[in-house]
Amino acid sequence: MKFSDIPGQTRIKNHLIQTVKNNRVSHAQLFTGPSGSGKLALAIAFAQYISCTNRQHFETGTLKGDSCGVCPSCVKYAKIAHPDLHFYFPVAPTKEFKKPVSKDFMNVWREFLLKNNFLVDTAGWYEAMQLENKQGLINAEDCNDMIQKLAYKSYESEYKIVIIWHADKMFHAAAPKILKILEEPPDKTLFILIAEQTDKMLNTILSRSQILKINKLSEREVAEVLMAKFQLSEAEARKLALLSDGDLKLAIDLVGERDTEEYHFRTLQDWLRLCFKKDIVGIAQFTEDIAKIGRERQKSLLSYGLRIIRRCLLINFRLESLVKLEGEELKFVTNLAPYINPANAPVMAEEFNKAIFHIERNVNGKILFMDLSLTLVKLMKIKA
């Protein structure tokens, strides 16, 4: 993965390149930013650039440097098979591995990254591991393995590089194990932590890391990728870019899963109508049905609901130009806006976020959605 393979993020790329040129590479870096911004791809491109034996520097153009892509190190990086590159990521018990660690899934991880061109999320990863309704964690055994591997010298490169994907999913008992090695790592060791929810991480880990905030992509950048990758028309690409709100992973998913987005729209529409009408029998049936669709799809539905809440607020504040919807969805949100307004929307969004949080912790789906539905019944009666 070269920097030039990653859309956008020119400022971040040049900053990383400059730290290598100036020999000022911080030993522990935290890449944080929204989903779909390319954090993992940037981390791998940065690692490849550091390890490249024939780095390229450019006098003209927006990008100031890149890895060569053809040296033995770059070839191994392209296959995610470099001996001095180590990955750690959320895992959970499966039929094959009762006490899993990241290295048990390394072949699956390589295939997963290459198949998705390094643009991935936890939902896709859990599906690749066949976790069904379980949620992954980075456990203490992984931290012990990390410490053990870093005790050895590097095989080929100057640096040993550790990439911890979703460091915000590190088990609370595991995180303290790496504090010392983060503060005083072996010579020529680089940690790149990747996270979206830094509030779930230990302050002692945050204080030991140089934080690099990565912004979401612009709508133009997302649209250009969609047109080039899927040969979409400019109008269609722009529509999906608007819907994804800078999340390139979501935009690509929307291309292939337009039926899923339609499902979310129909399901949320029916659910909110039941809540508005106080149809308890209908709500009870809804909770029975929604409990069967799986935790990741439940979370996806609630995330879609959060986007609808935001658009209702935009209409309430007379910012219709920012709603970025068309057809039935626009009509639905316009009609819904009086009932999701500044008086109840913040509480409603908090309830949706809490529901996502509890789903990640294996809560009973029927109980959760019944409780959330009854809360919505009350909230939708609050007028602005």
Phi, psi and omega in degrees: 000113177265159177302323182292345178278350186258125180289142175066202175057035183298319181299315181295316180302311182293327176297314180296318178299318182294325179296326178288316180301321183272003181057043181234045180281115178292138186289341178224116182233141179245114176269114182233147181167176184290163177299143176081009181271353176091027183299313182293317178299318178296320180297316181291320178296322178295315178298318179295320179297317179297319185276345183298137180268359181215059183301142180260138175236137186242135177274331181242165180093168182283326180273130187266355179182170179190164172285160185284329179085354185233347179291163181305323179296313181296322179299318179291323177296322180298334179260004185053048185226024180281132185291344180257010176249122184237132180248144170225138188205166181297134176225168178207159181301141174232180178298327183276323184237109181280326177236078192281154168228167186303320184296339177294334184249017187297321178295319177296320181297314179301312180298320180296314180296312184292323179296324184257013178055038174069008178254097192226165174221173184293325180300315178294324180292317179297325177292320179296326178277352182061051181276349183059246184261007181279159177245139184273156176219153168269114192261177183296325179298324176296319180295321176296319179297321179298313180298319181294315182296322184283352177286342180267160177287158177292153182278310188232316187274168176292323184252144162265131187237128178245123176249119179254101182278129184059058175297342177286356176253023177281130182301139187301331179276347182270323186305316181299338183295333184259004183300314184294318182288334174290323182281320181230072183285161172301157182301142178058047176240134180238126173256130171239110178264139181238128183208154175250331183241083184291342178292346178267003182258154178295137178299330180292331175284318179300319182291339180268000185242145171276118187270127179241111183272124183250120184279160176293159179286156176285160179299324179296317181296318178296315181299320180297321177296316181296320179294319181287322186278323187242005180054040177281156172290160181299320181295316181292319179296319180295321179298314180292326177296321178295316181295325184281343177055047176085000179268100184296322178299315179295319180298317178294321177298322181295329178298315185268348185230048180295334176294325179295316179297321176296320177299314180301315182298310182295317183294314180295320178301312180295319182297312182293328176293320177298319180293319180296322182276358184056038181278088186295322179296316178295321178296319179299319178293322178300315181296326176297315183290316185290334179291344184267352190272353179097151188293320182294321178289327174298314178298320180296320177298315181293324177295321175298319177300322177297322178293323178293319178301316180299318182290328174297319178296320179300320178294319178299325180269013177060041177245049185303331182294342180265357184291320173059047174230164179221167171057225184298321181297317179297317178298317179298313182294321179298316179289332183279335188306321179297337184260349171236096192230178182302339182282332183236344185299317179300320179291320179298316179297321178297319179295320178295317178296320177296321179297317177299317179302315182287327176298321178297341180252024170065038177292158175292119186298320181297314182295316183298310184288332174292315178297316180295322180296316180294327175294319178295324177305315180290314186294325184287351177270353180279124182267156181293000000 
